Amino acid sequence: MINNITNVDPRTAMEVKQAATSKVSVPTPPVLSFKIPLLKEKAQLRVKKFKRSDGIIIPGEIEDDYVDIVEEDEDVIYDTSHNFFQSPPQARKRKMKYLKESYIIDYIQSPRQRCGYGVEAVKQLAEKAMFDPKIQGRIVTFSAPVCKESSPALFFYKIGFRLIDPSGNEYMKECLIKNIPDIPPRTGMMYLPKSNLHKLLRYGELF
């Protein structure tokens, strides 16, 4: 490559005159206002916390990671008519499952149906729950019907939640196979198993 800088006539540079400084001050025009672009629509998600001290008893099937299993004495009704020399009945033990500290989805509403807003909102909550050292990924919800004809149970089932009632999960599975809506609406407590939580976060899979 040929460098032509040394071939420039120095007289050319001398003929360039510097611009004179203006003595007239010109006011700066005002900045025009503009509209802030609308943010991406999001689903409304209301979340609360369950603490272990709340004493929430789980009557159905749930992963052991979600509960503290405690042996407690059952209430024993003593028969006062028994013989004085007869020993009183022994208290029987029963295992109680108390919910550990968890996030609970109290309310969810999407601006549009079947656009992924609800799934995205739950994914963000799942990521927050996974990195919370106290929660450790535990999320529950109650699939109470919003109205007579609708229930969020099928939506939550599709993204990996499971009912603590095994028969309810069979019903949800049947709804998906037969491509029918959740009618009559299934109600009850649902939780997100750890295996489904990781699939939801990594791949955004629907179940």
trRosetta pair geometry for C-beta under 8 A, 3 or more apart (Angstrom, degrees):
i j d omega theta_ij theta_ji phi_ij phi_ji
3 6 6.7 62 114 2 98 97
4 7 5.0 -59 -165 39 69 116
4 8 7.2 91 141 -47 80 81
5 8 6.2 -33 -167 -7 42 114
8 12 6.5 -95 175 45 92 130
8 13 7.4 65 140 -36 121 107
9 12 4.8 96 79 -15 93 102
10 13 5.8 -50 -162 32 51 110
10 14 6.7 51 145 -22 73 104
11 14 5.4 -54 -152 34 42 114
11 15 6.6 44 153 -26 69 102
12 15 6.1 -57 -158 27 32 111
12 16 7.6 38 148 -29 61 97
13 16 6.0 -46 -164 14 41 114
22 26 7.8 -4 125 -13 148 103
39 42 7.8 -23 124 -14 110 104
41 111 4.7 -85 180 41 131 150
41 112 7.1 68 112 3 152 103
41 117 6.3 -48 115 -107 95 138
42 111 7.6 79 65 -8 24 116
42 117 6.2 162 -153 -160 31 106
42 120 7.5 -108 -135 95 79 120
42 121 6.4 114 -179 -80 90 105
43 108 6.1 18 156 -169 121 87
43 109 6.5 176 -166 87 81 37
43 110 4.2 -36 -107 -98 105 70
43 111 7.0 -136 -92 -3 53 72
43 117 4.1 139 -43 138 96 98
43 118 4.7 115 -91 -86 164 52
43 120 7.1 145 11 63 111 88
43 121 4.1 -97 64 -25 113 144
44 107 7.1 -27 121 121 99 101
44 108 6.9 165 88 -149 62 39
44 109 4.7 0 53 56 106 91
44 110 7.8 -153 23 -73 68 28
44 121 7.9 -5 58 -123 10 160
45 105 6.7 -58 -162 -139 94 98
45 107 7.3 163 -154 89 32 64
45 108 5.3 9 -108 -107 71 83
45 121 4.5 170 -42 169 134 128
45 122 7.4 176 -112 -69 142 55
45 125 6.4 -130 155 -50 152 130
46 105 7.5 104 75 -166 56 56
46 106 4.6 -64 105 70 100 102
46 107 3.9 25 37 47 117 102
46 108 7.5 -141 25 -62 70 49
47 103 5.4 -14 -171 -170 118 107
47 104 6.8 149 -158 74 64 46
47 105 6.0 -36 -102 -103 78 51
47 106 6.5 167 -107 9 20 91
47 125 6.2 169 -80 -128 148 129
48 103 7.5 143 77 -159 37 58
48 104 5.0 -22 66 61 86 101
48 106 5.2 60 -3 -40 106 127
49 101 6.8 -2 -177 -166 103 87
49 102 7.3 161 -155 83 60 38
49 103 6.2 -42 -101 -104 63 51
49 104 7.1 163 -104 13 13 88
49 135 7.9 -103 -129 -88 102 110
50 54 5.5 -99 -164 37 76 150
50 56 5.7 -27 -166 -4 132 148
50 99 5.6 -14 133 117 142 129
50 101 6.5 179 93 -142 66 39
50 102 4.8 2 51 54 109 85
50 103 7.8 -159 16 -80 82 4
50 104 5.5 80 -28 -32 102 118
50 140 7.1 -4 5 43 140 126
51 54 5.0 120 63 -20 72 97
51 101 5.4 1 -125 -105 48 89
52 68 6.6 52 -143 -3 118 134
52 98 6.5 73 -157 134 78 116
52 99 7.4 -154 -109 97 55 56
52 100 5.6 -13 -83 -137 99 48
52 101 5.6 -55 -30 -46 83 77
54 99 7.5 -28 72 70 109 106
55 98 6.3 -59 -141 -136 44 117
56 98 6.6 113 66 -160 54 65
56 99 4.0 -21 82 28 113 122
57 96 6.1 -60 -129 -170 106 103
57 97 6.7 102 -161 73 62 63
57 98 6.3 -41 -96 -97 54 61
57 99 7.7 -125 -67 -11 8 87
58 62 5.2 -57 173 13 150 140
58 66 7.3 81 -59 114 163 115
58 67 5.6 -97 23 -91 139 135
58 97 4.3 -59 56 104 101 116
58 98 7.4 176 3 -101 89 11
58 99 5.7 114 -45 -61 106 87
58 164 6.3 -139 -169 -141 99 154
58 189 7.5 -127 -129 95 83 156
59 164 7.3 108 70 126 62 135
60 163 7.5 -42 130 147 163 74
60 164 3.0 124 78 140 129 99
60 165 5.1 -89 -124 -66 148 53
60 166 7.7 -177 -173 -19 111 68
60 188 7.8 45 -19 -179 156 126
60 189 7.2 176 30 62 126 110
61 164 5.7 167 54 -168 50 66
61 165 7.7 127 27 -94 89 16
61 166 5.9 35 27 -49 139 95
62 66 4.9 -76 151 63 119 139
62 67 6.0 102 90 -24 121 121
62 97 6.9 148 50 156 114 149
62 164 5.2 -26 -58 -117 96 104
62 191 5.7 62 -136 24 108 152
63 66 5.2 97 71 -4 79 103
63 67 8.0 160 91 8 48 89
63 191 7.3 -140 19 112 95 138
63 193 5.7 120 -35 -123 137 83
63 194 6.9 -159 144 -4 173 95
64 67 6.5 -85 -151 51 40 87
64 69 7.1 -40 -141 -27 92 120
65 100 7.8 -75 150 24 51 143
65 136 7.5 -120 172 115 112 124
65 138 7.2 -158 125 -81 94 106
65 194 6.3 27 54 -36 159 127
66 99 6.4 -33 157 -135 89 71
66 100 6.1 -157 -180 27 38 100
66 102 6.9 22 -149 -75 88 136
66 138 5.6 137 -117 -131 78 120
66 140 7.7 99 -153 -63 130 115
66 191 5.9 -5 -104 -162 158 158
67 97 4.0 -2 -179 -171 153 94
67 98 6.0 134 -160 63 85 37
67 99 5.9 -50 -102 -94 76 37
67 100 6.3 -154 -100 -18 20 86
68 97 7.4 149 70 -155 41 49
68 98 4.8 -22 58 62 94 98
68 100 6.1 112 -28 -72 87 87
69 95 5.5 -4 -173 -172 100 108
69 96 7.3 156 -154 77 51 41
69 97 5.7 -20 -98 -98 70 71
70 95 7.2 145 73 -154 34 58
70 96 5.1 -26 66 63 88 93
70 97 8.0 166 21 -85 73 24
70 98 6.2 18 5 -2 118 115
71 93 4.9 -1 -174 -171 108 118
71 94 7.1 151 -150 74 61 29
71 95 5.7 -35 -93 -94 65 64
71 96 7.7 153 -101 15 16 78
72 93 7.1 140 71 -152 27 66
72 94 6.0 -32 65 64 77 80
72 95 7.9 131 18 -111 74 18
72 96 5.3 11 8 -4 121 124
73 76 7.5 -58 165 -17 104 103
73 91 4.2 -7 -151 161 115 133
73 92 7.2 118 -155 70 62 40
73 93 6.5 -50 -97 -98 47 56
73 94 7.8 73 -173 19 9 83
74 91 6.6 172 50 -174 66 78
74 92 4.6 -8 28 73 122 92
74 93 7.2 -164 -13 -102 88 6
74 94 5.1 81 -63 -13 98 118
76 89 5.8 -164 -170 91 133 115
76 91 5.3 -118 -25 -108 135 70
76 92 7.1 133 -78 12 105 82
78 88 6.1 -25 -128 -150 112 113
78 89 7.0 -166 -111 30 67 102
79 82 5.0 89 96 -32 101 102
79 89 7.8 77 13 -17 94 118
82 86 4.8 -102 159 75 110 135
82 88 7.6 144 68 -104 148 57
83 86 4.0 95 63 -11 91 109
99 102 6.0 -68 168 6 110 127
99 140 7.3 -42 -148 -19 138 158
100 138 6.2 165 82 -32 103 175
101 134 5.2 -37 98 155 148 98
101 135 6.0 -101 118 -94 95 55
101 138 7.2 126 96 62 52 136
102 135 6.3 99 -124 -144 35 86
102 138 3.9 -88 -113 122 94 113
102 139 6.5 170 -177 -93 98 20
102 140 5.2 48 136 2 143 105
102 191 7.9 -56 -157 -127 153 105
103 125 6.5 -169 132 177 157 111
103 128 7.9 81 -61 95 158 106
103 129 5.2 -102 6 -95 134 119
103 135 5.8 25 -25 -141 91 140
103 138 6.8 151 21 96 71 66
103 139 4.8 -20 71 -110 101 75
103 140 7.4 164 86 27 51 63
104 139 7.5 154 -91 -162 28 58
104 140 5.2 -26 -106 75 77 85
104 141 6.2 138 -165 -92 67 49
104 142 7.7 16 -169 -10 112 87
105 108 5.9 -1 174 -39 119 113
105 122 7.4 -16 -89 -110 148 93
105 125 7.2 84 -83 136 104 171
105 139 6.7 41 -26 -179 98 104
105 140 7.6 -154 17 96 76 37
105 141 4.0 -21 56 -92 100 116
106 141 7.8 -147 -62 -130 24 83
108 118 6.0 83 162 -137 124 101
108 121 6.7 158 -140 96 109 142
108 122 7.6 5 -118 -63 150 96
108 152 6.6 106 60 -128 113 154
110 113 6.4 121 87 -86 124 44
110 115 7.1 169 166 48 129 97
110 117 4.4 136 -144 79 106 117
110 118 4.4 -72 -63 -49 126 95
110 121 7.8 -152 -90 2 88 134
111 115 8.0 -44 75 52 80 141
111 117 6.2 16 33 52 82 178
112 115 4.3 37 96 -1 114 140
112 117 6.4 108 52 -1 78 133
116 119 5.0 -57 -155 44 63 115
116 120 5.7 65 147 -27 85 103
117 120 5.8 -56 -148 36 29 111
117 121 6.5 30 155 -21 64 106
118 121 5.7 -54 -150 33 32 112
118 122 6.5 26 155 -14 65 106
118 155 6.5 -29 127 -179 151 134
119 122 6.0 -59 -150 39 31 107
119 123 6.2 35 151 -24 66 107
119 159 5.7 -177 -121 -99 87 132
119 204 7.2 75 153 -159 128 92
119 206 7.6 -60 -114 -83 139 99
120 123 5.5 -52 -146 34 32 115
120 124 6.6 33 155 -20 64 102
121 124 5.9 -53 -153 32 31 110
121 125 6.7 28 150 -14 63 106
122 125 5.6 -55 -150 39 36 112
122 126 6.2 42 150 -25 68 104
122 159 5.9 74 90 137 153 158
122 200 7.5 -64 117 173 105 143
123 126 5.5 -50 -145 33 32 114
123 127 6.5 33 154 -20 63 102
123 200 6.1 -152 -105 150 84 101
123 201 6.4 143 -154 -101 89 59
123 204 6.9 -14 -96 -108 145 82
124 127 5.8 -51 -150 33 32 111
124 128 6.6 32 151 -17 63 105
125 128 5.6 -55 -150 38 34 112
125 129 6.1 34 152 -21 68 107
125 139 6.6 98 130 -112 113 142
126 129 5.6 -54 -145 37 31 111
126 130 6.3 34 155 -26 64 105
126 137 7.2 29 -165 -143 72 78
126 139 6.5 -75 -97 -17 71 150
126 192 6.9 -109 -109 139 109 164
126 197 5.4 -176 -161 -152 119 91
126 200 5.9 16 91 96 178 127
126 201 5.7 -142 114 -67 124 102
127 130 5.8 -51 -146 30 30 113
127 131 6.8 8 161 -1 62 108
127 201 6.0 129 -78 -123 83 119
128 131 6.5 -73 -152 46 27 95
128 132 6.3 35 152 -34 66 109
129 132 5.6 -52 -145 23 33 116
129 135 4.8 -101 -153 125 75 136
129 136 7.6 -19 160 78 78 18
129 137 5.1 100 125 -119 100 30
129 138 6.6 -142 -179 47 124 39
129 139 5.4 -84 -78 -55 172 102
129 197 7.8 -96 86 -148 120 137
130 136 7.5 20 -141 -169 37 31
130 137 4.5 37 -98 -85 63 92
130 197 6.7 159 -77 154 111 128
130 201 7.0 -5 -24 -64 156 160
132 135 3.8 35 90 29 125 109
132 136 7.0 -101 85 -35 74 35
133 136 6.9 19 -167 -63 28 81
135 138 5.5 -141 180 42 73 84
135 139 8.0 42 175 -61 121 67
137 192 7.6 -114 161 95 84 110
137 194 5.9 71 117 -113 144 83
137 197 5.3 105 -172 142 118 170
138 191 7.4 -31 -161 -157 76 110
138 192 7.8 159 -154 57 33 89
139 161 8.0 -88 102 -99 102 104
139 191 6.9 145 86 -154 53 62
139 192 4.6 16 63 20 102 123
139 197 7.5 135 21 -100 114 120
140 189 6.2 -8 -175 -172 115 97
140 190 6.6 156 -159 85 64 49
140 191 4.7 -28 -102 -97 82 79
140 192 7.6 -140 -77 4 40 76
141 152 7.6 -68 139 103 139 129
141 156 6.2 -141 64 -114 137 153
141 161 6.8 -33 37 -138 112 155
141 189 7.6 158 86 -153 36 55
141 190 5.2 -16 64 62 83 98
141 191 8.0 167 20 -82 63 38
142 187 7.4 18 173 -171 82 82
142 188 7.2 -128 -148 129 69 18
142 189 5.6 -35 -99 -97 74 59
142 190 7.3 163 -97 16 23 79
143 151 5.8 58 164 173 100 102
143 152 5.5 -142 -137 73 81 79
143 153 3.6 72 -176 -78 152 84
143 156 6.2 -128 -87 28 113 139
143 163 7.5 -60 12 -93 135 100
143 185 7.6 -157 143 170 101 98
143 186 6.3 16 107 100 139 76
143 187 5.6 -162 91 -131 82 43
143 188 6.1 0 43 51 101 54
143 189 7.9 -179 8 -94 80 11
143 190 5.6 60 -31 -15 108 123
144 151 7.7 -130 133 -136 18 88
144 187 5.7 41 -103 -134 49 109
145 148 6.7 63 145 -105 144 18
145 150 6.2 136 -157 85 87 51
145 151 4.5 -57 -98 -89 77 84
145 185 4.2 98 -83 97 114 166
145 187 6.7 -70 -22 -77 82 105
146 150 5.3 -22 51 89 100 110
146 151 7.3 176 9 -101 74 33
146 152 6.9 79 -28 -33 105 95
147 150 5.3 45 51 33 86 96
149 183 6.8 -12 -159 -103 64 119
149 185 7.9 129 163 -42 15 113
150 182 7.7 69 -158 69 45 101
150 185 6.7 55 125 -85 19 129
151 154 6.8 94 88 0 89 87
151 182 4.8 -100 61 110 108 129
151 185 3.0 140 -42 -147 134 112
151 186 6.2 152 125 42 157 54
151 187 7.0 -114 -140 -71 133 67
152 155 4.9 -56 -164 43 68 119
152 156 5.8 64 140 -21 89 103
153 156 6.0 -62 -150 40 29 106
153 157 6.2 31 154 -22 66 108
153 163 7.3 15 -154 -68 112 114
153 168 7.7 -96 -168 178 137 114
153 172 6.6 -124 143 -94 102 115
153 182 5.3 160 66 -157 101 158
153 185 6.5 140 11 -170 121 77
153 186 4.4 -135 112 71 173 95
153 187 7.1 -119 -59 -83 132 29
153 188 7.7 57 -110 43 126 81
153 190 7.0 163 -132 -50 74 141
154 157 5.5 -51 -144 35 33 115
154 158 6.5 39 155 -25 64 102
154 172 6.2 176 -108 -139 65 92
154 175 5.8 -94 -113 115 120 149
154 176 7.7 163 -155 -63 100 83
154 181 6.9 -135 6 -163 166 54
154 182 3.8 -153 -30 -44 118 122
154 186 7.8 109 -48 33 74 110
155 158 5.9 -55 -155 29 29 112
155 159 7.0 6 157 -2 63 107
156 159 6.2 -67 -149 45 34 97
156 161 3.8 -28 159 43 97 141
156 190 5.3 93 128 115 144 162
157 160 7.9 168 -175 34 27 10
157 161 5.9 -81 -81 70 36 81
157 162 7.2 78 -121 -95 75 44
157 163 7.7 -20 -88 -25 104 89
157 169 7.5 162 -129 -129 118 66
157 172 4.2 -146 -133 -176 165 144
157 176 7.6 -135 117 -45 123 122
157 190 7.6 -107 -68 -136 69 143
157 207 7.0 -111 152 83 60 106
158 176 7.3 149 -92 -96 86 124
158 206 4.9 -11 167 -167 92 102
158 207 6.0 169 -168 55 32 67
159 196 8.0 109 137 165 52 115
159 200 6.0 61 177 -116 85 127
159 206 6.2 -49 -89 -122 53 70
159 207 6.8 105 -151 16 2 95
160 192 5.7 53 110 -142 105 88
160 193 7.0 -121 167 44 97 82
160 196 3.1 155 -166 168 118 125
160 197 6.8 166 130 -61 150 41
160 199 6.6 162 -96 69 137 109
160 200 5.2 -97 -5 -53 149 121
160 205 7.7 84 -62 88 110 89
160 207 5.1 114 -81 -10 56 135
161 190 4.2 52 161 157 121 122
161 191 6.5 161 -152 80 82 18
161 192 5.2 -54 -95 -80 71 70
161 196 7.5 -169 -56 114 28 152
162 169 5.5 7 -155 -97 90 124
162 190 6.3 163 79 -154 24 83
162 191 6.3 -30 60 62 76 68
162 192 7.8 130 13 -104 75 27
162 193 6.1 26 11 -24 125 105
162 196 7.6 152 -23 -2 102 157
163 166 7.7 -168 90 -67 96 16
163 168 3.6 -51 87 93 163 131
163 169 5.3 -155 42 -53 96 77
163 172 7.1 157 -7 -17 117 133
163 186 7.1 -72 -76 147 149 127
163 188 5.2 53 -148 94 111 128
163 189 7.1 114 -150 81 64 49
163 190 5.3 -48 -87 -95 52 81
164 168 8.0 33 56 41 40 133
164 188 6.7 -138 41 157 84 115
164 189 5.1 7 5 82 121 101
164 190 7.3 -150 -18 -96 74 31
164 191 6.8 60 -63 1 91 107
165 168 4.0 76 82 -2 103 114
165 169 7.4 178 92 -11 59 79
165 188 5.5 -57 5 -173 120 166
166 169 5.7 -52 -155 31 41 111
166 170 6.7 42 150 -18 69 101
167 170 5.6 -50 -153 34 39 114
167 171 6.5 44 148 -22 66 103
168 171 5.5 -51 -151 33 35 115
168 172 6.5 37 151 -19 66 102
168 186 5.4 132 -149 -174 101 134
168 188 5.7 -103 -85 44 167 149
169 172 5.6 -49 -147 35 36 112
169 173 6.3 39 152 -21 65 104
170 173 5.6 -52 -148 35 32 114
170 174 6.5 35 151 -21 63 104
171 174 5.7 -54 -152 34 31 113
171 175 6.6 37 149 -23 64 102
171 186 5.9 147 100 -83 137 142
172 175 5.6 -50 -152 29 35 115
172 176 6.8 31 152 -16 65 102
172 182 7.4 -4 -113 -105 75 107
172 186 6.7 -96 -65 35 89 161
173 176 5.9 -55 -154 35 34 109
173 177 6.4 31 152 -18 67 107
174 177 5.7 -54 -144 37 33 110
174 178 6.0 9 165 3 68 113
174 180 8.0 -17 128 43 78 114
175 178 6.5 -70 -140 52 22 94
175 179 8.0 96 164 -81 53 4
175 180 5.2 -103 -144 70 69 81
175 181 7.1 -28 -162 142 117 10
175 182 5.8 15 -139 -85 163 64
176 179 7.3 22 -174 -75 30 44
180 183 7.3 -103 155 41 99 88
182 185 5.5 58 129 -118 101 58
182 186 5.9 -90 -168 11 113 91
192 196 5.9 -128 -171 87 75 112
192 197 5.2 91 143 -71 113 95
192 200 7.7 -49 -162 5 126 149
193 196 4.7 82 64 14 88 104
193 197 6.9 -147 96 -14 43 87
194 197 5.4 -52 -146 30 34 117
194 198 6.7 30 159 -16 66 101
195 198 6.2 -55 -154 34 31 106
195 199 6.7 27 151 -15 63 108
196 199 5.6 -55 -147 39 37 112
196 200 6.1 41 154 -24 68 105
196 207 6.5 -31 -134 -51 117 147
197 200 5.8 -55 -149 34 29 112
197 201 6.5 20 156 -13 63 109
198 201 5.9 -58 -146 40 31 107
198 202 6.0 17 163 -9 68 114
199 202 6.2 -62 -135 45 26 101
199 203 5.7 -36 -172 39 65 109
199 205 4.8 -45 157 39 105 126
199 207 7.8 85 101 -67 141 104
200 203 7.6 -71 -111 58 9 68
200 204 6.7 40 -167 -114 48 29
200 205 6.5 -101 -89 49 45 72
201 204 8.0 7 -158 -62 6 54
